Amino acid sequence: MNLADINKIISPTTAEFIGRRSHKMLIDGQWVAGSTGATLDVVNPASEEIIAKVPAGDAHDIDRAVKAAQRAFESVAWSKMRPAERQRLLLKLADLVEANAQAIAEIESLDNGKSAQVARAVDVALTVDFFRYMAGYATKIEGSTVDVSVPFVPNGEFVAYTRREPVGVVAAIVPWNFPLLVAAWKLGPALATGCTVVLKPAEQTPLSALFLGELILEAGYPAGVVNIVTGDGESAGAPLTRHPGVNKISFTGSTEVGKLIGKAAIDNMTRVTLELGGKSPVIVLDDCDPALAAAGAAQAIFFNHGQVCCAGSRLYVQRKMYDRVVADVADIAASMALGHGLDAATQMGPLVSREQMERVCHYIDLGRTQGAEVVTGGARAGERGFFVKPTVLAQVQQDARVAQEEIFGPVLVAMPYDDLDEVAARANDTPYGLGASIWSNNLSKVHRLIPKIKAGTVWVNCHSMLDPAVPFGGYKQSGFGREMGRAALDAYLETKSVFMSV
């Protein structure tokens, strides 16, 4: 499906936005070119066509954006804005996202490769709900009064209380797998608390962030409150994380890059939240219906083409059910229809880039060399577009690289186990701890297993379910801090203690 075909089926709003071909960055309320004039190509991963160009931002552009955010943070138009007005702006933004849901879903599909239907039902719908959820907290940021007993002033009388104040300028760096949704996870609490933001989308998928920038201006946010700088990690991302004017970094991406960002943050004592990689186990107990377990395991790994940080990429099945469940998952994988994300019949689209496709295929080959059996898939699909066949690897050893390292693609590694203690130990035997799922109707066993799993979220008879009210984040090298829920606000707020002699 080339651009000519695409233009026949997309909405007029999408056609107008994509038709511009060349886009600008949002800095201080204005759409501006990059300081060098250099651009980055935006590629449709289903066709390998260049669909747009965006500025290749650099340290100078980052500095402009951070200074604009600093001015906006200190300005009367933002720092003195009533909480109810911040709430109104977030609700207005949610309404605009909802009104443009189809266009945003199509832009995500063209930019990322994912199904437009799924993007509308999941990415856009969750974004709308999350903005509305966070809007409510704008008027509910509270301190507390404290009754104090100062031992060295026994006769003194004091009033003590705490204030919650916005941390300042936030650097929000988002990945390419859920470009819109993760941007919302960072913008929502930042804006609700009164922070300002410099948003850097992934260089592979910048378009939905730029479209969101248009809606932010339409909603009436003051200039500089949200700035969007496009560019790659080295030229734009690194200068943003090192900038002394940034008070808080929120990064979602790989553990490798997250560690570098954490080290950079220490130099400036910048507050930091990191939501990083995962190698999430799917644990099937022996009482579970094998067909239900197989369907759940397939959804856990193949949703969003396996490009999910909490994807259920390791399948542990009780030994007596192992062959049946693996065979059923393989049947589901083999039957999945691959195609363009704008095609309603498509069940799985392409990976985001050639680099990612080659990485995933390399891991599949590595699994073969380490003794894994390729039950289905195991190769690139087609000659055009970055498609990889849904793949199931069986008889994988626990210490194999495909069982230990994050592949970030539609590759499931399956292993049998015998008892609960064994599977808990093996589930925890990776550097990661983002998510896990347990499939069983035996509540006694489930409740015994949940505390043993070292993961930020444990799903039971489901996987990758998200809600704005439920915190999301990881243990171990899956990062620290939480997105979503009331817990997310703490990362964007300072606590000031006030001690007053009366």
KOLGUNU-318897 format. One record per residue (C-alpha): chain; residue in three letters; x, y, z; residue number from 1. Coordinates in steps of 0.02 Angstrom, whole numbers, plus 32768, in hexadecimal, padded with zeros to 4 digits. Example, Ala and Ser with C-alpha at 12.3 -4.5 7.8 and 13.67 -1.06 7.14 Angstrom:
BEGIN
<A, ALA, <8267, 7F1F, 8186>, 1> <A, SER, <82AC, 7FCB, 8165>, 2> 
This chain:
BEGIN
<A, MET, <8000, 8000, 8000>, 1> <A, ASN, <8058, 809F, 7FC3>, 2> <A, LEU, <8030, 8154, 7FEB>, 3> <A, ALA, <7FB7, 8163, 7F59>, 4> <A, ASP, <7F53, 80D0, 7F9A>, 5> <A, ILE, <7F5D, 8110, 804C>, 6> <A, ASN, <7F16, 81B9, 801E>, 7> <A, LYS, <7E79, 8164, 7FDD>, 8> <A, ILE, <7E4C, 8119, 8086>, 9> <A, ILE, <7E8C, 818D, 810E>, 10> <A, SER, <7E28, 821B, 815A>, 11> <A, PRO, <7E37, 82CC, 8113>, 12> <A, THR, <7E8F, 8304, 81B3>, 13> <A, THR, <7F13, 827D, 81A1>, 14> <A, ALA, <7F27, 82A1, 80E7>, 15> <A, GLU, <7F44, 8359, 8109>, 16> <A, PHE, <7FC2, 8336, 8194>, 17> <A, ILE, <8024, 82B2, 8133>, 18> <A, GLY, <8017, 8318, 8095>, 19> <A, ARG, <8083, 83A2, 80DF>, 20> <A, ARG, <8117, 832B, 80D0>, 21> <A, SER, <8188, 83A5, 812D>, 22> <A, HIS, <8165, 83CD, 81E3>, 23> <A, LYS, <81A9, 8443, 8267>, 24> <A, MET, <81CA, 843F, 8323>, 25> <A, LEU, <8164, 8494, 83A9>, 26> <A, ILE, <81CB, 850D, 8413>, 27> <A, ASP, <8183, 859B, 847B>, 28> <A, GLY, <80DA, 858E, 8428>, 29> <A, GLN, <811E, 859A, 8377>, 30> <A, TRP, <8140, 851A, 82EF>, 31> <A, VAL, <81F7, 852E, 82C2>, 32> <A, ALA, <827B, 84DA, 8258>, 33> <A, GLY, <8314, 848B, 82A5>, 34> <A, SER, <83AB, 84FA, 82BF>, 35> <A, THR, <8414, 849E, 823C>, 36> <A, GLY, <838C, 8482, 81BC>, 37> <A, ALA, <83B2, 83C7, 81BB>, 38> <A, THR, <8320, 834E, 81B7>, 39> <A, LEU, <82F9, 8299, 81DF>, 40> <A, ASP, <8294, 8226, 816E>, 41> <A, VAL, <81F6, 81D9, 81B4>, 42> <A, VAL, <81DB, 812E, 8166>, 43> <A, ASN, <813B, 80C9, 8159>, 44> <A, PRO, <8178, 801F, 8197>, 45> <A, ALA, <80F5, 7FC0, 8133>, 46> <A, SER, <812E, 8004, 808A>, 47> <A, GLU, <81DA, 804D, 80AF>, 48> <A, GLU, <81A1, 80F1, 805F>, 49> <A, ILE, <81D7, 8199, 80A6>, 50> <A, ILE, <8135, 81EB, 80DC>, 51> <A, ALA, <8178, 8288, 8131>, 52> <A, LYS, <8210, 82E8, 8169>, 53> <A, VAL, <8229, 8336, 8215>, 54> <A, PRO, <82B1, 83A9, 8259>, 55> <A, ALA, <834E, 8355, 8299>, 56> <A, GLY, <8355, 83B7, 833B>, 57> <A, ASP, <83FA, 83D1, 8395>, 58> <A, ALA, <843E, 841A, 8437>, 59> <A, HIS, <8416, 84CB, 83FE>, 60> <A, ASP, <835F, 849E, 83E0>, 61> <A, ILE, <8358, 8445, 8488>, 62> <A, ASP, <839E, 84DE, 84DE>, 63> <A, ARG, <831A, 854C, 848C>, 64> <A, ALA, <8291, 84D5, 84C2>, 65> <A, VAL, <82CE, 84C5, 8576>, 66> <A, LYS, <82DE, 8581, 8589>, 67> <A, ALA, <822F, 8598, 8543>, 68> <A, ALA, <81EF, 8518, 85C1>, 69> <A, GLN, <824B, 8572, 864E>, 70> <A, ARG, <81FD, 8618, 861E>, 71> <A, ALA, <8151, 85C9, 8613>, 72> <A, PHE, <8167, 8575, 86BC>, 73> <A, GLU, <8190, 861B, 870F>, 74> <A, SER, <810F, 8682, 86B1>, 75> <A, VAL, <8070, 86BF, 8702>, 76> <A, ALA, <800F, 866B, 8675>, 77> <A, TRP, <8043, 85BF, 86B6>, 78> <A, SER, <808B, 85C4, 8766>, 79> <A, LYS, <7FF9, 862A, 87A7>, 80> <A, MET, <7F75, 85CE, 8743>, 81> <A, ARG, <7EE8, 858D, 87B0>, 82> <A, PRO, <7EE3, 84D0, 87BF>, 83> <A, ALA, <7E34, 84CE, 8779>, 84> <A, GLU, <7E76, 8521, 86DB>, 85> <A, ARG, <7EFE, 849D, 86C6>, 86> <A, GLN, <7E75, 841C, 86DA>, 87> <A, ARG, <7E0E, 8472, 8654>, 88> <A, LEU, <7EA2, 8473, 85DB>, 89> <A, LEU, <7EC3, 83B9, 85F4>, 90> <A, LEU, <7E0B, 8391, 85D9>, 91> <A, LYS, <7E0C, 83FC, 853C>, 92> <A, LEU, <7EA3, 83A0, 84FB>, 93> <A, ALA, <7E4E, 82F9, 851E>, 94> <A, ASP, <7DB5, 8334, 84BD>, 95> <A, LEU, <7E20, 8367, 8429>, 96> <A, VAL, <7E7C, 82C0, 8427>, 97> <A, GLU, <7DD4, 8267, 842B>, 98> <A, ALA, <7D90, 82D2, 839E>, 99> <A, ASN, <7E28, 82A9, 8334>, 100> <A, ALA, <7E32, 81F2, 8366>, 101> <A, GLN, <7E2B, 81AA, 82B6>, 102> <A, ALA, <7EAF, 821F, 8272>, 103> <A, ILE, <7F25, 81FD, 8303>, 104> <A, ALA, <7F0D, 8141, 82F0>, 105> <A, GLU, <7F34, 814C, 8237>, 106> <A, ILE, <7FCF, 81B6, 8258>, 107> <A, GLU, <800B, 8137, 82D8>, 108> <A, SER, <7FEF, 80AC, 825A>, 109> <A, LEU, <804E, 8103, 81CF>, 110> <A, ASP, <80DC, 8136, 8242>, 111> <A, ASN, <80ED, 809A, 82AE>, 112> <A, GLY, <809D, 800F, 8248>, 113> <A, LYS, <801A, 7FDD, 82C8>, 114> <A, SER, <7F65, 7FBA, 829E>, 115> <A, ALA, <7EFF, 805B, 8293>, 116> <A, GLN, <7E6B, 7FFF, 82DD>, 117> <A, VAL, <7ED1, 7FC7, 8373>, 118> <A, ALA, <7F22, 8073, 8384>, 119> <A, ARG, <7E77, 80C4, 838F>, 120> <A, ALA, <7E32, 8043, 8409>, 121> <A, VAL, <7ECC, 803C, 8478>, 122> <A, ASP, <7F4A, 80C8, 8461>, 123> <A, VAL, <7ED2, 8157, 8440>, 124> <A, ALA, <7E4A, 811C, 84B7>, 125> <A, LEU, <7EC6, 8108, 8546>, 126> <A, THR, <7F11, 81B3, 851F>, 127> <A, VAL, <7E67, 8206, 852D>, 128> <A, ASP, <7E3E, 81AC, 85CF>, 129> <A, PHE, <7EE8, 81D2, 8619>, 130> <A, PHE, <7EDF, 828D, 85F5>, 131> <A, ARG, <7E33, 8292, 8645>, 132> <A, TYR, <7E6E, 822E, 86DA>, 133> <A, MET, <7F03, 82A1, 86F7>, 134> <A, ALA, <7E98, 833C, 86DC>, 135> <A, GLY, <7E3B, 830F, 877C>, 136> <A, TYR, <7EDC, 8311, 87E0>, 137> <A, ALA, <7F06, 83C4, 87AF>, 138> <A, THR, <7E8D, 83FF, 8836>, 139> <A, LYS, <7EBD, 837A, 88B6>, 140> <A, ILE, <7F76, 8399, 88D6>, 141> <A, GLU, <7F7F, 83A5, 8992>, 142> <A, GLY, <7FFB, 83BC, 8A1F>, 143> <A, SER, <7FDA, 8393, 8AD5>, 144> <A, THR, <7FE1, 83E1, 8B81>, 145> <A, VAL, <8053, 8390, 8C01>, 146> <A, ASP, <804B, 8397, 8CBF>, 147> <A, VAL, <8101, 83A6, 8CF5>, 148> <A, SER, <815E, 838C, 8D97>, 149> <A, VAL, <8207, 83E0, 8D91>, 150> <A, PRO, <826D, 838F, 8E1D>, 151> <A, PHE, <82ED, 841A, 8E30>, 152> <A, VAL, <8269, 84A5, 8E3D>, 153> <A, PRO, <81F0, 8456, 8EB9>, 154> <A, ASN, <818B, 84F5, 8ED3>, 155> <A, GLY, <8186, 8529, 8E1D>, 156> <A, GLU, <80E7, 8530, 8DB7>, 157> <A, PHE, <80F0, 850B, 8CFF>, 158> <A, VAL, <8083, 84F3, 8C68>, 159> <A, ALA, <80CA, 847C, 8BE6>, 160> <A, TYR, <8085, 844C, 8B3E>, 161> <A, THR, <80BD, 840C, 8A95>, 162> <A, ARG, <80A2, 8452, 89E7>, 163> <A, ARG, <80AB, 83F2, 8943>, 164> <A, GLU, <80FA, 845B, 88BB>, 165> <A, PRO, <8120, 8435, 8804>, 166> <A, VAL, <81D3, 83FC, 87E7>, 167> <A, GLY, <81ED, 846F, 8751>, 168> <A, VAL, <8223, 8445, 869F>, 169> <A, VAL, <8207, 8390, 866C>, 170> <A, ALA, <8267, 8337, 85E3>, 171> <A, ALA, <81EF, 82B4, 859F>, 172> <A, ILE, <8241, 8235, 852B>, 173> <A, VAL, <81CC, 81B7, 84DC>, 174> <A, PRO, <81E8, 8115, 847B>, 175> <A, TRP, <81AE, 80E0, 83CF>, 176> <A, ASN, <813B, 8050, 8400>, 177> <A, PHE, <80AE, 80B9, 844C>, 178> <A, PRO, <80DC, 816B, 8417>, 179> <A, LEU, <8038, 81C2, 8443>, 180> <A, LEU, <8009, 8160, 84DE>, 181> <A, VAL, <80B1, 816D, 8536>, 182> <A, ALA, <80B9, 8227, 850E>, 183> <A, ALA, <8011, 8238, 8565>, 184> <A, TRP, <8051, 81D6, 85FC>, 185> <A, LYS, <80D6, 825B, 8611>, 186> <A, LEU, <8076, 82F6, 85DE>, 187> <A, GLY, <7FDD, 82D0, 864B>, 188> <A, PRO, <802E, 82D7, 86F8>, 189> <A, ALA, <80AB, 835C, 86C4>, 190> <A, LEU, <8022, 83D4, 868C>, 191> <A, ALA, <7FAC, 83A8, 871B>, 192> <A, THR, <8031, 83D5, 879B>, 193> <A, GLY, <8064, 8477, 8745>, 194> <A, CYS, <8108, 8441, 86F5>, 195> <A, THR, <813E, 8470, 8645>, 196> <A, VAL, <817F, 83F2, 85C7>, 197> <A, VAL, <81FD, 83D5, 853E>, 198> <A, LEU, <81BF, 833B, 84E2>, 199> <A, LYS, <8235, 82D8, 8473>, 200> <A, PRO, <81DF, 8251, 840E>, 201> <A, ALA, <8242, 81BF, 83C7>, 202> <A, GLU, <8292, 81EA, 8321>, 203> <A, GLN, <8239, 8158, 82CD>, 204> <A, THR, <818A, 8190, 8301>, 205> <A, PRO, <817D, 824D, 831A>, 206> <A, LEU, <80DB, 8271, 82BD>, 207> <A, SER, <8055, 8253, 8341>, 208> <A, ALA, <80B5, 82C1, 83BC>, 209> <A, LEU, <80B7, 834F, 833D>, 210> <A, PHE, <7FFD, 8337, 831D>, 211> <A, LEU, <7FE1, 8339, 83D9>, 212> <A, GLY, <8042, 83DD, 83DE>, 213> <A, GLU, <7FC2, 842A, 8369>, 214> <A, LEU, <7F37, 83F3, 83DE>, 215> <A, ILE, <7F95, 843A, 8474>, 216> <A, LEU, <7F9C, 84E4, 841F>, 217> <A, GLU, <7EE5, 84D6, 83ED>, 218> <A, ALA, <7EB7, 84AE, 84A1>, 219> <A, GLY, <7F02, 8555, 84D7>, 220> <A, TYR, <7F9E, 8525, 8539>, 221> <A, PRO, <8012, 85BA, 8554>, 222> <A, ALA, <80AE, 85C4, 84E8>, 223> <A, GLY, <813E, 855C, 8528>, 224> <A, VAL, <80DA, 84EC, 859B>, 225> <A, VAL, <80F0, 845B, 8521>, 226> <A, ASN, <8180, 845A, 84A7>, 227> <A, ILE, <81A1, 83CD, 842B>, 228> <A, VAL, <824E, 83B1, 83E2>, 229> <A, THR, <826B, 832B, 8360>, 230> <A, GLY, <8314, 82DA, 8348>, 231> <A, ASP, <8379, 823F, 836E>, 232> <A, GLY, <83B9, 8207, 8416>, 233> <A, GLU, <846C, 823F, 8401>, 234> <A, SER, <844B, 82ED, 83BB>, 235> <A, ALA, <83AB, 831C, 8419>, 236> <A, GLY, <8388, 829C, 84A2>, 237> <A, ALA, <8433, 82A2, 84F4>, 238> <A, PRO, <843C, 8361, 84FC>, 239> <A, LEU, <838E, 8363, 8547>, 240> <A, THR, <83BB, 82EB, 85D3>, 241> <A, ARG, <845B, 834C, 85F9>, 242> <A, HIS, <840E, 83FA, 85F5>, 243> <A, PRO, <8421, 8452, 869D>, 244> <A, GLY, <8379, 84A8, 8685>, 245> <A, VAL, <831B, 8402, 868C>, 246> <A, ASN, <82D8, 83D8, 8739>, 247> <A, LYS, <828C, 832E, 8715>, 248> <A, ILE, <82AA, 82A8, 8691>, 249> <A, SER, <8225, 8229, 8664>, 250> <A, PHE, <8268, 81A6, 85EC>, 251> <A, THR, <8219, 810A, 85A1>, 252> <A, GLY, <8288, 8099, 853A>, 253> <A, SER, <8312, 8019, 8543>, 254> <A, THR, <836E, 7FEE, 85E3>, 255> <A, GLU, <8413, 8013, 858D>, 256> <A, VAL, <83E2, 80C7, 8564>, 257> <A, GLY, <8389, 80DA, 860B>, 258> <A, LYS, <842B, 80B8, 8667>, 259> <A, LEU, <8484, 813F, 8603>, 260> <A, ILE, <83F8, 81BA, 862A>, 261> <A, GLY, <83FF, 818E, 86E3>, 262> <A, LYS, <84BA, 81B3, 86E5>, 263> <A, ALA, <84A0, 8259, 868B>, 264> <A, ALA, <8417, 8289, 8705>, 265> <A, ILE, <848B, 8270, 879A>, 266> <A, ASP, <8501, 82F8, 875B>, 267> <A, ASN, <8479, 837B, 876C>, 268> <A, MET, <841A, 8322, 87F8>, 269> <A, THR, <8385, 831F, 8782>, 270> <A, ARG, <82ED, 82BE, 87BD>, 271> <A, VAL, <82D4, 8227, 874C>, 272> <A, THR, <8251, 81A3, 8725>, 273> <A, LEU, <8285, 8110, 86B8>, 274> <A, GLU, <820C, 8091, 866C>, 275> <A, LEU, <827E, 8017, 8614>, 276> <A, GLY, <8288, 7F6A, 85C8>, 277> <A, GLY, <8232, 7EC8, 85F4>, 278> <A, LYS, <8233, 7E0D, 85DA>, 279> <A, SER, <818A, 7DE5, 8624>, 280> <A, PRO, <815A, 7D32, 864F>, 281> <A, VAL, <80B2, 7CE3, 8627>, 282> <A, ILE, <8096, 7C58, 86A5>, 283> <A, VAL, <8014, 7BD3, 867D>, 284> <A, LEU, <7FDE, 7B65, 870F>, 285> <A, ASP, <7FA2, 7AB4, 86F7>, 286> <A, ASP, <7EEA, 7AD9, 871A>, 287> <A, CYS, <7ED9, 7B58, 868D>, 288> <A, ASP, <7E78, 7B31, 85EF>, 289> <A, PRO, <7F03, 7B17, 856D>, 290> <A, ALA, <7EA4, 7B72, 84E3>, 291> <A, LEU, <7E87, 7C09, 8554>, 292> <A, ALA, <7F3D, 7C08, 8588>, 293> <A, ALA, <7F78, 7C00, 84D4>, 294> <A, ALA, <7F08, 7C90, 849E>, 295> <A, GLY, <7F44, 7CF7, 8532>, 296> <A, ALA, <7FFA, 7CD0, 8510>, 297> <A, ALA, <7FE7, 7D00, 8459>, 298> <A, GLN, <7F97, 7DA6, 8486>, 299> <A, ALA, <801E, 7DC7, 8507>, 300> <A, ILE, <80AC, 7DB9, 8488>, 301> <A, PHE, <8061, 7DE6, 83E0>, 302> <A, PHE, <8001, 7E83, 8411>, 303> <A, ASN, <8052, 7F1B, 83BE>, 304> <A, HIS, <80C5, 7EA0, 8361>, 305> <A, GLY, <811E, 7E75, 8403>, 306> <A, GLN, <815E, 7F27, 840F>, 307> <A, VAL, <8120, 7F3B, 84C2>, 308> <A, CYS, <8191, 7F53, 8558>, 309> <A, CYS, <8126, 7EDD, 85C0>, 310> <A, ALA, <8105, 7E60, 8534>, 311> <A, GLY, <80F1, 7DAE, 8571>, 312> <A, SER, <818D, 7D70, 8519>, 313> <A, ARG, <81B2, 7CDA, 858A>, 314> <A, LEU, <812E, 7C51, 8595>, 315> <A, TYR, <813A, 7BD7, 8626>, 316> <A, VAL, <80BD, 7B47, 861E>, 317> <A, GLN, <80A7, 7ABB, 869B>, 318> <A, ARG, <80FC, 7A25, 864B>, 319> <A, LYS, <8063, 79B7, 8630>, 320> <A, MET, <800E, 7A43, 85CB>, 321> <A, TYR, <80A9, 7A86, 8576>, 322> <A, ASP, <809D, 7A31, 84CB>, 323> <A, ARG, <7FE3, 7A59, 84B8>, 324> <A, VAL, <7FF3, 7B12, 84E6>, 325> <A, VAL, <808E, 7B2E, 847A>, 326> <A, ALA, <8039, 7ADA, 83E5>, 327> <A, ASP, <7F9D, 7B47, 83FC>, 328> <A, VAL, <8003, 7BE8, 8408>, 329> <A, ALA, <8063, 7BB6, 836C>, 330> <A, ASP, <7FBF, 7B98, 830F>, 331> <A, ILE, <7F82, 7C45, 833F>, 332> <A, ALA, <8027, 7C93, 8308>, 333> <A, ALA, <8027, 7C39, 8261>, 334> <A, SER, <7F77, 7C73, 823A>, 335> <A, MET, <7F94, 7D2D, 825B>, 336> <A, ALA, <7F7C, 7D9F, 81C6>, 337> <A, LEU, <800E, 7E16, 81AA>, 338> <A, GLY, <7FF3, 7EB7, 814B>, 339> <A, HIS, <7FE5, 7F74, 8148>, 340> <A, GLY, <7F9F, 7FC2, 81E6>, 341> <A, LEU, <7F18, 801D, 8183>, 342> <A, ASP, <7ED3, 7F77, 8143>, 343> <A, ALA, <7E46, 7F40, 81B5>, 344> <A, ALA, <7E71, 7E89, 8197>, 345> <A, THR, <7F22, 7E9D, 81DA>, 346> <A, GLN, <7F46, 7E46, 8280>, 347> <A, MET, <7FFD, 7E74, 8288>, 348> <A, GLY, <805A, 7F00, 8232>, 349> <A, PRO, <8114, 7F1C, 8216>, 350> <A, LEU, <8199, 7F41, 8295>, 351> <A, VAL, <81C4, 7FF8, 82A4>, 352> <A, SER, <8266, 7FFC, 823F>, 353> <A, ARG, <82E3, 7F96, 81DD>, 354> <A, GLU, <8359, 7F9D, 8271>, 355> <A, GLN, <82D5, 7F50, 82E2>, 356> <A, MET, <82A7, 7ECC, 8263>, 357> <A, GLU, <835D, 7E98, 8252>, 358> <A, ARG, <8373, 7E96, 830F>, 359> <A, VAL, <82DE, 7E21, 8325>, 360> <A, CYS, <8316, 7DAD, 8298>, 361> <A, HIS, <83C4, 7DA8, 82E5>, 362> <A, TYR, <837A, 7D6D, 838A>, 363> <A, ILE, <8317, 7CE5, 8332>, 364> <A, ASP, <83B6, 7CA7, 82DE>, 365> <A, LEU, <840F, 7CB0, 8385>, 366> <A, GLY, <8387, 7C46, 83D4>, 367> <A, ARG, <83A0, 7BC2, 834E>, 368> <A, THR, <845B, 7BBC, 836D>, 369> <A, GLN, <843C, 7BA5, 8427>, 370> <A, GLY, <83CC, 7B0F, 840A>, 371> <A, ALA, <831C, 7B58, 8403>, 372> <A, GLU, <8299, 7B05, 8395>, 373> <A, VAL, <823F, 7B7B, 831F>, 374> <A, VAL, <818C, 7B3D, 832B>, 375> <A, THR, <8147, 7BC2, 82B6>, 376> <A, GLY, <8182, 7C62, 8264>, 377> <A, GLY, <823A, 7C84, 8276>, 378> <A, ALA, <8259, 7CF9, 81E4>, 379> <A, ARG, <8232, 7D9B, 818E>, 380> <A, ALA, <818B, 7DA0, 8133>, 381> <A, GLY, <818D, 7DE4, 8081>, 382> <A, GLU, <820C, 7E4E, 8027>, 383> <A, ARG, <81C6, 7EFB, 804A>, 384> <A, GLY, <819C, 7F46, 80F1>, 385> <A, PHE, <81E7, 7F16, 8198>, 386> <A, PHE, <817D, 7E7C, 81BA>, 387> <A, VAL, <81B3, 7DEA, 8226>, 388> <A, LYS, <814A, 7D4C, 8234>, 389> <A, PRO, <8100, 7D2B, 82E0>, 390> <A, THR, <817D, 7CB1, 832A>, 391> <A, VAL, <8175, 7C2B, 83B1>, 392> <A, LEU, <8217, 7BDF, 83F2>, 393> <A, ALA, <8208, 7B41, 8459>, 394> <A, GLN, <827F, 7ADA, 84C5>, 395> <A, VAL, <82DE, 7B78, 84F4>, 396> <A, GLN, <835D, 7B6F, 8580>, 397> <A, GLN, <8347, 7BE9, 8611>, 398> <A, ASP, <83F4, 7C34, 85F7>, 399> <A, ALA, <83E1, 7C4A, 853B>, 400> <A, ARG, <83F0, 7CFD, 8500>, 401> <A, VAL, <8342, 7CF8, 84B3>, 402> <A, ALA, <82FF, 7CCD, 8561>, 403> <A, GLN, <8365, 7D51, 85BB>, 404> <A, GLU, <836C, 7DE8, 8547>, 405> <A, GLU, <82E2, 7E5A, 8509>, 406> <A, ILE, <82BE, 7E37, 8451>, 407> <A, PHE, <8230, 7EB5, 843C>, 408> <A, GLY, <81DA, 7E5B, 83B0>, 409> <A, PRO, <815C, 7DCF, 838D>, 410> <A, VAL, <81C9, 7D44, 83D3>, 411> <A, LEU, <818D, 7CD2, 845F>, 412> <A, VAL, <8202, 7C5C, 84BB>, 413> <A, ALA, <81A9, 7BC8, 850D>, 414> <A, MET, <81E9, 7B5E, 859E>, 415> <A, PRO, <819A, 7AD6, 860B>, 416> <A, TYR, <81A0, 7AD3, 86C9>, 417> <A, ASP, <816B, 7A5C, 8754>, 418> <A, ASP, <813B, 7ABB, 87F3>, 419> <A, LEU, <8113, 7B6A, 8834>, 420> <A, ASP, <81B8, 7B8A, 888C>, 421> <A, GLU, <8216, 7B5A, 87EF>, 422> <A, VAL, <81B1, 7BCA, 877B>, 423> <A, ALA, <81BA, 7C5D, 87F4>, 424> <A, ALA, <8277, 7C50, 87F9>, 425> <A, ARG, <8283, 7C41, 873C>, 426> <A, ALA, <8208, 7CD0, 8720>, 427> <A, ASN, <8278, 7D3F, 878B>, 428> <A, ASP, <8318, 7D03, 8737>, 429> <A, THR, <8336, 7D98, 86C4>, 430> <A, PRO, <8373, 7E49, 86E5>, 431> <A, TYR, <82C3, 7E89, 86C5>, 432> <A, GLY, <8225, 7E99, 872D>, 433> <A, LEU, <81A1, 7EFC, 86D0>, 434> <A, GLY, <810C, 7E88, 86C1>, 435> <A, ALA, <80D0, 7DD4, 86CF>, 436> <A, SER, <802F, 7D74, 86B8>, 437> <A, ILE, <7FE9, 7CD9, 870C>, 438> <A, TRP, <7F66, 7C6C, 86B8>, 439> <A, SER, <7F01, 7C04, 8733>, 440> <A, ASN, <7E5A, 7BEF, 878B>, 441> <A, ASN, <7EAC, 7BB2, 882B>, 442> <A, LEU, <7EA9, 7C4E, 8898>, 443> <A, SER, <7F0E, 7BFB, 8920>, 444> <A, LYS, <7F9F, 7BDA, 88A9>, 445> <A, VAL, <7F8D, 7C85, 8859>, 446> <A, HIS, <7F97, 7CDF, 8900>, 447> <A, ARG, <802E, 7C78, 8932>, 448> <A, LEU, <8086, 7CA0, 888F>, 449> <A, ILE, <8065, 7D5C, 8882>, 450> <A, PRO, <80D7, 7D90, 8914>, 451> <A, LYS, <8164, 7D26, 88CD>, 452> <A, ILE, <8165, 7D80, 8824>, 453> <A, LYS, <81DC, 7E16, 881D>, 454> <A, ALA, <817B, 7E84, 87A5>, 455> <A, GLY, <8124, 7F2C, 87A9>, 456> <A, THR, <8080, 7EE3, 8769>, 457> <A, VAL, <803A, 7E33, 8776>, 458> <A, TRP, <7FA4, 7E0E, 870A>, 459> <A, VAL, <7F35, 7D78, 872C>, 460> <A, ASN, <7EDC, 7D28, 8697>, 461> <A, CYS, <7F06, 7DC0, 862D>, 462> <A, HIS, <7FA2, 7E1C, 85F4>, 463> <A, SER, <7FD2, 7ED1, 85CF>, 464> <A, MET, <7F2E, 7F16, 8613>, 465> <A, LEU, <7F42, 7FCF, 863E>, 466> <A, ASP, <7ED6, 8051, 8692>, 467> <A, PRO, <7EFC, 8108, 86BA>, 468> <A, ALA, <7EDE, 80E8, 8773>, 469> <A, VAL, <7F59, 8057, 8784>, 470> <A, PRO, <8014, 807E, 8795>, 471> <A, PHE, <808A, 8030, 8716>, 472> <A, GLY, <8146, 8017, 8727>, 473> <A, GLY, <81CC, 7F99, 874B>, 474> <A, TYR, <823D, 7F41, 87C6>, 475> <A, LYS, <82F7, 7F24, 87AD>, 476> <A, GLN, <833C, 7F5F, 8706>, 477> <A, SER, <828E, 7F84, 86C4>, 478> <A, GLY, <82A4, 802F, 8714>, 479> <A, PHE, <825F, 8091, 87A5>, 480> <A, GLY, <81CF, 8106, 87C2>, 481> <A, ARG, <811E, 80ED, 8785>, 482> <A, GLU, <80B4, 812A, 86F5>, 483> <A, MET, <7FF8, 813F, 8709>, 484> <A, GLY, <7F91, 813F, 87A7>, 485> <A, ARG, <7FA3, 81B6, 8839>, 486> <A, ALA, <8055, 8178, 884E>, 487> <A, ALA, <808A, 81CC, 87AB>, 488> <A, LEU, <806B, 827A, 87F2>, 489> <A, ASP, <80F2, 8267, 8877>, 490> <A, ALA, <817B, 8268, 87F3>, 491> <A, TYR, <8145, 8316, 87BA>, 492> <A, LEU, <8132, 8365, 8866>, 493> <A, GLU, <81AA, 83A3, 88EB>, 494> <A, THR, <8179, 839F, 89A2>, 495> <A, LYS, <819D, 843F, 8A00>, 496> <A, SER, <8194, 843C, 8ABE>, 497> <A, VAL, <815F, 84DB, 8B17>, 498> <A, PHE, <8189, 84F5, 8BD0>, 499> <A, MET, <813E, 8590, 8C20>, 500> <A, SER, <8157, 85CD, 8CD2>, 501> <A, VAL, <80B8, 8617, 8D1A>, 502> 
